[in-house]
Amino acid sequence: MMKETIIRLNKVSKKYHDKVVLSNVDLALKHGELILIKGDSGEGKSTLLNILALLEPIDSGDIYWQEKNISQLDIKGKKRLRKVNMSFIFQDYNLFEDLTLEENLKVFLRLSTNKKEDEIEADIHTYLKKFKMEDRKSIFIKLLSGGERQRIAIMRAFLANKSIIFADEPTANIDEENKKMIVNYFKEWKREGKVILLVSHDDFYDDIADDIYRLHKGNLSKVNRGGVK
């Protein structure tokens, strides 16, 4: 059964000043797939993620959402698409330092979903248990370690329950045990038909990726491999 394409880039180019970051890039994200983007620092991986997430404009080419061209969609329209369909795992966590773990999750869900307060509390309780962080829920973010903050950022993305997760180096500061747990959640997300675009240097994800791409000097190319997904 052919998987439905949710977002697609067609010959997209982007440059900053005189540096070409993306050159005629083609890429399709389909339901139930995890796409892994690799490349050296400064090659434009985060820029590619931001363009797919409708956070950055393109210089040329086209962006399609469910095969409808949205290249000229206005800021309000892009914001609406993001709110309904996308969640993010950022490198810098984007957490409120002076709020507790639980308060951070509540604020996020109030802003990004239409859930009622009792639903929010029930979902948070479920995921705190899943991520083994129940004992940390009342601790201020500024008192938590980098690894704990990263786990919270990942938990937040899962809690949002959108159709696409954009993840930028999601487990860079996480130990092996917790990394394996999070990979299992990515697998679960795929089985539910969601889309994951993951930017990482880590070979840890190679086996669960449906396709691996490498970005180098503006060119995006698929990596040939014989691994098991």
Backbone bond lengths (Angstrom), bond angles and torsions (degrees), N, CA, C in turn:
res aa  C-N    CA-C-N  psi(-1)  N-CA   C-N-CA  omega(-1)  CA-C   N-CA-C  phi
1 M - - - 1.473 - - 1.532 109.36 -
2 M 1.324 115.99 127.36 1.460 120.42 -177.21 1.530 110.82 -72.97
3 K 1.332 115.56 132.49 1.462 120.10 179.35 1.526 110.36 -79.34
4 E 1.329 115.18 142.05 1.463 120.83 -178.65 1.525 110.70 -78.06
5 T 1.323 115.67 133.15 1.464 121.11 176.06 1.522 109.10 -79.18
6 I 1.330 115.54 129.40 1.470 118.84 -178.96 1.532 111.49 -98.88
7 I 1.333 117.14 -40.05 1.469 120.00 176.92 1.522 109.00 -142.78
8 R 1.338 115.49 141.03 1.467 119.34 -174.38 1.526 110.55 -142.56
9 L 1.325 115.28 137.34 1.464 122.08 172.81 1.520 108.93 -101.66
10 N 1.317 116.30 135.47 1.462 121.61 178.17 1.526 109.67 -124.91
11 K 1.340 115.19 107.77 1.475 122.33 177.53 1.535 112.16 51.17
12 V 1.316 115.16 48.99 1.468 121.25 -178.59 1.525 110.74 -84.52
13 S 1.325 115.63 132.59 1.466 121.54 177.29 1.525 109.97 -126.07
14 K 1.337 114.38 150.15 1.465 120.74 -179.58 1.516 108.49 -153.65
15 K 1.326 116.89 135.90 1.460 119.41 173.91 1.512 110.15 -140.39
16 Y 1.331 115.08 153.92 1.454 122.88 174.82 1.519 107.36 -114.00
17 H 1.320 115.86 116.38 1.467 120.71 -174.70 1.529 108.31 56.65
18 D 1.326 118.83 -116.40 1.466 120.42 -178.94 1.523 113.07 -101.18
19 K 1.333 117.25 0.48 1.465 120.10 -177.20 1.527 110.85 -93.48
20 V 1.342 115.44 122.46 1.462 120.94 175.87 1.525 108.45 -79.61
21 V 1.325 116.96 119.41 1.467 121.96 -179.42 1.525 110.52 -96.49
22 L 1.328 116.63 -41.57 1.464 122.21 176.26 1.521 108.75 -131.66
23 S 1.330 116.23 135.11 1.460 120.97 -177.45 1.532 110.27 -129.13
24 N 1.332 115.91 106.78 1.473 121.64 177.70 1.527 112.69 50.31
25 V 1.314 115.96 50.37 1.469 121.36 -176.22 1.529 110.96 -81.54
26 D 1.336 115.08 130.86 1.464 123.02 172.15 1.526 108.26 -113.46
27 L 1.324 117.15 132.15 1.465 120.55 178.19 1.526 109.09 -160.78
28 A 1.340 115.89 135.64 1.465 121.09 177.75 1.522 109.74 -122.37
29 L 1.320 116.63 134.04 1.462 122.61 174.83 1.522 108.19 -107.05
30 K 1.342 115.69 125.09 1.464 120.95 -175.24 1.521 111.11 -117.66
31 H 1.326 115.08 153.21 1.462 121.14 178.19 1.526 110.60 -56.17
32 G 1.341 115.96 136.88 1.457 120.86 175.78 1.511 114.77 77.67
33 E 1.336 117.24 19.42 1.466 120.12 -179.09 1.526 111.55 -123.92
34 L 1.327 114.87 149.10 1.463 122.24 169.78 1.518 107.55 -113.86
35 I 1.306 115.81 118.68 1.463 122.31 179.25 1.522 108.26 -106.71
36 L 1.323 115.71 127.87 1.467 122.26 -177.57 1.526 109.69 -108.36
37 I 1.327 116.27 125.98 1.465 122.39 177.94 1.517 109.03 -108.98
38 K 1.334 115.93 124.98 1.462 121.24 178.59 1.526 109.96 -118.89
39 G 1.330 115.02 165.76 1.455 120.46 179.07 1.513 109.97 156.93
40 D 1.313 116.23 159.40 1.459 120.60 -179.88 1.528 110.64 -68.67
41 S 1.326 115.77 162.27 1.467 120.86 176.36 1.524 109.95 -59.06
42 G 1.321 115.94 138.22 1.455 120.43 178.11 1.512 114.86 84.73
43 E 1.330 117.67 3.03 1.466 120.29 -178.47 1.530 112.73 -83.29
44 G 1.338 117.85 -12.94 1.460 119.41 176.71 1.515 115.20 107.51
45 K 1.332 116.92 16.83 1.473 119.91 -179.42 1.531 111.37 -62.04
46 S 1.325 116.12 -44.97 1.469 119.70 179.91 1.527 111.06 -66.62
47 T 1.324 116.87 -34.14 1.467 120.58 176.34 1.520 110.47 -63.42
48 L 1.327 116.84 -43.57 1.465 121.19 177.71 1.527 110.45 -59.89
49 L 1.324 116.39 -44.89 1.467 120.74 177.89 1.528 110.27 -60.08
50 N 1.328 116.83 -45.74 1.466 120.70 -177.74 1.525 112.13 -64.33
51 I 1.334 116.95 -34.76 1.468 120.41 177.93 1.523 110.51 -68.42
52 L 1.328 116.73 -44.80 1.464 120.24 177.27 1.529 111.37 -61.66
53 A 1.328 115.69 -33.20 1.467 120.73 179.49 1.528 112.66 -85.63
54 L 1.329 116.83 6.96 1.469 122.63 177.45 1.522 112.53 62.12
55 L 1.339 115.59 31.36 1.463 121.23 179.12 1.525 112.28 -98.80
56 E 1.336 116.75 -17.66 1.465 121.43 179.56 1.518 109.71 -131.53
57 P 1.342 117.21 143.05 1.466 119.87 177.31 1.528 111.27 -76.33
58 I 1.320 116.08 159.68 1.464 121.24 176.16 1.524 109.16 -105.73
59 D 1.334 116.14 158.70 1.463 120.56 177.17 1.524 111.28 -86.02
60 S 1.336 116.39 -36.95 1.465 120.90 178.29 1.517 109.56 -157.96
61 G 1.336 115.40 165.57 1.458 120.94 -176.88 1.520 110.96 101.04
62 D 1.320 115.64 -169.28 1.461 120.73 -176.19 1.523 111.25 -137.43
63 I 1.340 115.12 148.80 1.461 122.54 174.27 1.524 107.77 -119.29
64 Y 1.330 115.73 129.72 1.464 120.86 -179.39 1.525 110.10 -116.10
65 W 1.323 115.53 135.08 1.466 121.45 173.09 1.521 107.20 -113.48
66 Q 1.337 116.50 113.11 1.467 122.16 -174.93 1.530 110.15 48.92
67 E 1.333 113.84 46.09 1.472 125.22 176.71 1.528 114.20 66.88
68 K 1.314 117.54 14.08 1.462 121.07 171.45 1.523 108.21 -104.09
69 N 1.332 116.57 128.06 1.461 120.92 -177.81 1.534 109.89 -69.48
70 I 1.344 115.24 118.87 1.475 119.85 -179.00 1.533 111.08 -117.01
71 S 1.330 115.89 19.66 1.469 119.85 -176.80 1.521 112.44 -57.84
72 Q 1.323 116.97 -33.25 1.467 121.23 -177.47 1.528 112.99 -101.18
73 L 1.326 116.28 12.02 1.466 119.66 -179.96 1.529 110.42 -60.71
74 D 1.325 116.77 137.85 1.467 119.84 -177.95 1.535 111.21 -75.61
75 I 1.327 115.88 171.15 1.469 121.73 -175.62 1.525 111.26 -59.00
76 K 1.332 116.66 -40.90 1.466 120.76 -179.77 1.528 111.00 -62.97
77 G 1.334 116.13 -42.02 1.459 120.74 179.64 1.515 112.07 -65.86
78 K 1.335 116.57 -40.79 1.468 120.71 177.98 1.525 110.87 -64.93
79 K 1.318 115.75 -41.33 1.467 120.12 179.23 1.526 110.88 -62.07
80 R 1.327 116.16 -40.06 1.462 120.88 179.65 1.537 110.68 -65.43
81 L 1.334 117.01 -43.07 1.467 120.94 177.35 1.521 111.30 -60.56
82 R 1.342 116.46 -43.54 1.468 120.36 179.45 1.526 111.13 -62.38
83 K 1.327 115.89 -46.65 1.472 119.51 -175.33 1.525 111.65 -61.89
84 V 1.314 116.46 -39.28 1.465 120.77 -176.29 1.529 112.04 -79.65
85 N 1.341 117.22 -33.42 1.465 119.51 -166.58 1.522 117.08 -118.03
86 M 1.325 119.50 -16.05 1.462 120.16 -167.67 1.522 113.06 -125.15
87 S 1.332 114.91 143.79 1.464 120.42 169.08 1.523 108.41 -131.98
88 F 1.336 115.96 161.40 1.461 120.66 -168.42 1.523 111.95 -134.19
89 I 1.331 114.33 144.10 1.464 121.28 169.51 1.524 105.83 -119.70
90 F 1.330 116.19 108.47 1.461 121.49 -175.02 1.526 111.54 -94.21
91 Q 1.339 115.88 152.75 1.466 120.97 176.49 1.523 111.57 -62.27
92 D 1.334 116.53 -35.78 1.472 119.77 -174.99 1.536 112.46 -97.65
93 Y 1.324 116.59 15.64 1.473 125.54 171.62 1.532 114.65 72.38
94 N 1.358 118.36 -43.39 1.475 121.71 -177.73 1.532 112.41 54.87
95 L 1.322 115.43 52.01 1.466 121.99 178.18 1.530 110.09 -111.36
96 F 1.330 116.66 155.46 1.463 121.62 176.82 1.526 109.26 -84.43
97 E 1.329 116.05 112.00 1.467 122.08 -173.61 1.530 113.21 -60.46
98 D 1.330 116.98 -35.55 1.464 120.57 -173.92 1.525 113.57 -95.96
99 L 1.321 116.35 14.55 1.460 121.29 172.06 1.525 108.94 -113.61
100 T 1.315 116.23 157.93 1.468 119.57 177.20 1.527 110.02 -76.12
101 L 1.323 114.86 170.03 1.462 120.36 176.93 1.530 110.06 -54.65
102 E 1.328 116.35 -51.87 1.468 120.93 -177.46 1.525 111.34 -62.32
103 E 1.329 117.60 -41.39 1.469 121.04 179.54 1.522 111.09 -63.59
104 N 1.331 117.33 -38.99 1.465 121.10 176.71 1.518 111.24 -58.42
105 L 1.323 116.29 -46.57 1.461 120.48 -178.45 1.524 111.32 -66.09
106 K 1.331 116.99 -38.31 1.466 120.61 179.16 1.527 111.24 -65.07
107 V 1.326 116.63 -46.10 1.469 120.75 179.30 1.524 109.98 -59.48
108 F 1.330 115.96 -45.37 1.466 120.65 -178.77 1.529 111.20 -60.34
109 L 1.322 117.60 -47.90 1.464 120.86 -176.82 1.525 112.14 -69.17
110 R 1.322 116.72 -32.67 1.476 119.27 176.45 1.530 111.13 -65.15
111 L 1.323 116.16 -36.48 1.464 120.97 -177.43 1.525 113.16 -82.07
112 S 1.334 117.08 -31.70 1.470 119.91 -170.45 1.525 114.74 -106.23
113 T 1.330 117.47 -6.21 1.467 120.33 178.77 1.525 109.84 -135.42
114 N 1.316 115.19 172.38 1.467 120.85 176.57 1.530 111.24 -107.29
115 K 1.320 116.25 23.02 1.462 120.79 -177.11 1.526 111.47 -70.97
116 K 1.335 114.64 148.56 1.459 120.36 174.86 1.527 109.42 -77.28
117 E 1.336 115.05 163.19 1.468 120.26 -173.33 1.532 112.30 -61.07
118 D 1.328 116.83 -38.84 1.467 118.12 -179.70 1.526 111.74 -68.71
119 E 1.351 116.88 -32.98 1.466 121.13 175.78 1.525 110.28 -66.92
120 I 1.330 115.71 -42.33 1.465 120.88 179.17 1.522 110.36 -59.46
121 E 1.316 116.17 -47.46 1.468 120.10 -178.61 1.525 111.58 -64.23
122 A 1.332 116.84 -39.93 1.467 120.86 179.46 1.525 110.99 -65.79
123 D 1.342 116.75 -43.28 1.470 120.61 179.72 1.525 111.26 -64.44
124 I 1.331 116.17 -42.91 1.465 120.10 179.47 1.524 110.34 -61.95
125 H 1.309 116.68 -43.79 1.473 120.57 178.89 1.531 110.51 -59.02
126 T 1.334 116.30 -43.97 1.474 120.92 -179.71 1.520 111.42 -60.71
127 Y 1.330 116.71 -45.63 1.465 119.68 -175.51 1.519 112.97 -78.17
128 L 1.313 117.69 -30.48 1.469 119.23 173.14 1.527 109.83 -60.94
129 K 1.311 115.64 -37.82 1.469 120.58 178.19 1.526 110.41 -69.94
130 K 1.334 116.85 -44.60 1.470 121.34 179.40 1.522 111.56 -59.03
131 F 1.332 116.17 -42.02 1.465 121.56 -176.44 1.530 112.60 -90.30
132 K 1.336 115.61 6.02 1.467 121.56 176.86 1.532 111.84 55.97
133 M 1.342 115.51 46.52 1.459 120.69 -178.31 1.531 112.20 -127.69
134 E 1.322 117.09 20.63 1.468 120.43 -179.59 1.523 111.87 -58.52
135 D 1.331 116.30 -36.53 1.467 120.24 -177.24 1.527 112.86 -76.93
136 R 1.347 117.44 -4.20 1.469 121.43 -178.73 1.528 112.25 -107.87
137 K 1.322 117.90 -0.42 1.466 120.44 -168.92 1.529 113.96 -63.38
138 S 1.336 118.21 -27.56 1.469 121.04 -177.13 1.526 113.04 -99.20
139 I 1.322 116.80 9.24 1.469 121.39 -179.08 1.529 109.67 -92.88
140 F 1.332 116.31 138.51 1.462 120.79 178.19 1.528 110.21 -66.52
141 I 1.324 115.49 142.95 1.465 121.60 -177.94 1.525 111.50 -55.88
142 K 1.332 117.39 -39.02 1.466 120.73 -176.97 1.525 112.55 -63.86
143 L 1.336 117.25 -15.67 1.465 121.02 -179.90 1.531 112.41 -97.30
144 L 1.324 117.30 -1.21 1.460 121.31 -178.29 1.524 111.15 -94.99
145 S 1.314 116.37 154.80 1.467 121.60 -179.78 1.527 110.74 -74.82
146 G 1.339 115.91 166.57 1.463 120.68 177.80 1.517 112.12 -59.60
147 G 1.330 116.68 -40.67 1.459 120.55 179.07 1.515 112.33 -64.39
148 E 1.336 116.41 -39.47 1.466 120.73 178.43 1.529 110.53 -66.97
149 R 1.316 116.51 -40.30 1.469 120.00 178.85 1.525 110.95 -63.17
150 Q 1.329 114.94 -39.37 1.460 118.12 -179.53 1.529 111.07 -66.63
151 R 1.329 116.63 -38.46 1.466 120.02 176.70 1.532 110.86 -63.18
152 I 1.332 116.53 -36.78 1.468 120.39 178.05 1.529 110.26 -65.89
153 A 1.332 116.57 -42.04 1.467 120.71 178.79 1.527 111.02 -60.89
154 I 1.336 116.15 -38.21 1.466 120.71 178.17 1.525 110.29 -70.20
155 M 1.327 115.92 -44.06 1.464 120.95 177.89 1.529 110.81 -57.22
156 R 1.311 115.73 -42.72 1.464 121.59 -179.63 1.531 111.17 -59.49
157 A 1.334 116.42 -41.70 1.466 120.53 179.73 1.526 111.31 -65.01
158 F 1.333 116.80 -41.09 1.464 120.13 178.16 1.530 111.19 -66.88
159 L 1.326 116.01 -39.13 1.464 120.88 179.54 1.528 112.01 -60.57
160 A 1.320 116.44 -34.23 1.464 120.79 -177.80 1.528 111.64 -64.73
161 N 1.348 116.33 -29.55 1.472 122.57 175.41 1.530 112.67 54.98
162 K 1.337 116.29 49.01 1.461 121.56 176.55 1.535 109.66 -92.96
163 S 1.326 116.39 173.93 1.468 119.60 -176.76 1.525 113.02 -80.78
164 I 1.347 117.64 -19.04 1.470 121.30 179.42 1.523 109.79 -131.08
165 I 1.332 115.91 135.79 1.470 121.46 168.61 1.520 107.99 -112.52
166 F 1.326 116.11 127.51 1.461 122.18 170.91 1.526 107.33 -104.24
167 A 1.324 116.29 120.06 1.468 120.70 -173.43 1.524 110.53 -125.03
168 D 1.335 116.24 119.25 1.466 122.48 -178.71 1.530 108.90 -106.05
169 E 1.335 117.17 104.65 1.478 123.49 -176.85 1.533 110.33 47.48
170 P 1.343 117.46 60.77 1.469 119.97 -169.57 1.517 116.17 -69.57
171 T 1.329 118.30 -22.45 1.473 118.79 -175.86 1.526 112.42 -125.63
172 A 1.320 116.89 29.69 1.469 120.89 -176.49 1.524 112.71 -61.77
173 N 1.329 117.83 -32.43 1.470 121.27 -176.41 1.523 113.53 -110.20
174 I 1.335 116.23 20.49 1.461 120.29 -173.96 1.526 110.65 -110.01
175 D 1.337 115.99 139.79 1.467 120.32 -178.99 1.532 110.90 -70.16
176 E 1.341 115.37 166.28 1.461 121.45 -173.30 1.530 112.95 -58.86
177 E 1.322 117.04 -41.46 1.469 120.21 -177.42 1.524 111.37 -62.29
178 N 1.334 116.09 -47.31 1.461 119.69 -179.94 1.524 111.78 -71.64
179 K 1.325 116.36 -30.10 1.462 120.36 177.10 1.533 110.14 -63.03
180 K 1.329 116.24 -43.32 1.471 120.30 178.46 1.525 110.77 -62.12
181 M 1.324 116.46 -40.15 1.462 120.94 178.62 1.526 110.54 -61.48
182 I 1.329 116.48 -43.90 1.461 121.04 -177.67 1.523 110.97 -69.11
183 V 1.334 116.92 -37.39 1.465 120.57 175.72 1.528 110.25 -59.93
184 N 1.322 116.91 -39.07 1.467 120.29 177.52 1.526 111.32 -63.12
185 Y 1.335 116.32 -35.25 1.466 119.11 176.59 1.528 111.13 -69.70
186 F 1.324 117.43 -36.31 1.468 120.36 174.55 1.531 110.52 -61.06
187 K 1.337 116.49 -41.77 1.471 120.82 177.96 1.529 110.43 -61.23
188 E 1.330 115.26 -43.03 1.467 120.80 178.85 1.523 110.59 -62.05
189 W 1.329 115.47 -41.43 1.471 121.67 179.01 1.524 110.26 -60.97
190 K 1.341 116.87 -42.78 1.468 121.11 177.68 1.523 111.16 -61.09
191 R 1.325 116.12 -45.14 1.472 120.22 -178.50 1.528 111.78 -60.46
192 E 1.324 116.24 -28.72 1.467 120.72 178.41 1.528 112.28 -79.81
193 G 1.340 116.37 -0.44 1.459 120.46 177.98 1.507 114.70 88.64
194 K 1.346 117.11 10.17 1.462 120.59 179.28 1.534 109.90 -79.15
195 V 1.322 115.16 169.66 1.464 122.64 179.67 1.523 109.00 -114.50
196 I 1.327 116.70 136.16 1.468 120.83 175.64 1.518 108.33 -126.71
197 L 1.322 116.02 122.68 1.465 120.64 169.45 1.515 106.79 -107.64
198 L 1.320 115.27 118.07 1.456 120.81 -172.14 1.523 109.96 -120.18
199 V 1.315 116.42 124.18 1.464 122.46 174.93 1.521 107.80 -103.32
200 S 1.335 116.92 120.95 1.467 119.18 -176.90 1.520 111.56 -161.87
201 H 1.350 114.77 149.29 1.466 120.97 170.62 1.527 110.50 -85.73
202 D 1.322 116.10 -12.94 1.463 122.61 -168.12 1.527 111.70 -78.33
203 D 1.350 116.55 125.14 1.466 120.86 176.79 1.522 112.15 -71.71
204 F 1.313 116.59 -7.15 1.463 123.06 -177.64 1.529 111.72 -56.02
205 Y 1.340 116.92 -30.22 1.462 121.16 -174.40 1.525 113.98 -91.95
206 D 1.320 117.31 -5.95 1.464 119.98 -173.59 1.526 112.79 -54.49
207 D 1.328 116.62 -42.05 1.464 120.27 -173.89 1.524 114.07 -71.36
208 I 1.329 117.64 -22.41 1.471 118.39 -179.55 1.528 112.10 -101.49
209 A 1.327 117.49 -5.11 1.465 120.70 179.93 1.527 110.30 -77.08
210 D 1.320 116.16 136.67 1.465 120.09 174.59 1.520 110.22 -74.57
211 D 1.318 115.93 -38.62 1.466 121.28 174.79 1.519 109.00 -143.32
212 I 1.334 115.26 146.03 1.464 121.88 176.10 1.524 108.09 -118.06
213 Y 1.323 115.97 132.72 1.467 121.62 177.67 1.523 108.85 -121.55
214 R 1.328 114.48 149.67 1.463 120.21 175.28 1.525 108.86 -119.00
215 L 1.337 114.83 131.99 1.461 121.03 178.14 1.521 108.78 -104.05
216 H 1.335 115.99 123.17 1.465 120.56 -177.97 1.522 109.27 -148.08
217 K 1.329 115.74 121.50 1.466 122.33 179.03 1.531 111.86 52.63
218 G 1.324 115.37 41.31 1.460 120.69 175.86 1.511 115.51 86.61
219 N 1.333 116.89 -10.59 1.463 120.77 -177.41 1.526 111.04 -101.38
220 L 1.323 115.80 132.76 1.462 121.75 178.48 1.521 108.84 -106.09
221 S 1.326 116.47 119.99 1.467 120.21 -177.95 1.519 110.38 -128.93
222 K 1.337 115.81 143.77 1.465 120.81 179.38 1.523 109.53 -76.08
223 V 1.339 115.53 137.80 1.463 121.90 179.21 1.521 108.63 -87.88
224 N 1.336 116.21 126.41 1.462 120.55 175.37 1.519 109.12 -81.38
225 R 1.310 116.36 132.77 1.460 119.96 -178.81 1.518 109.55 -153.86
226 G 1.331 115.53 165.70 1.461 120.11 -178.94 1.497 112.47 -119.17
227 G 1.357 116.81 19.44 1.464 121.31 -174.79 1.512 112.83 -74.24
228 V 1.313 114.68 168.49 1.463 122.01 177.27 1.518 108.34 -98.49
229 K 1.319 117.68 135.55 1.465 121.12 179.99 1.504 110.57 -82.29
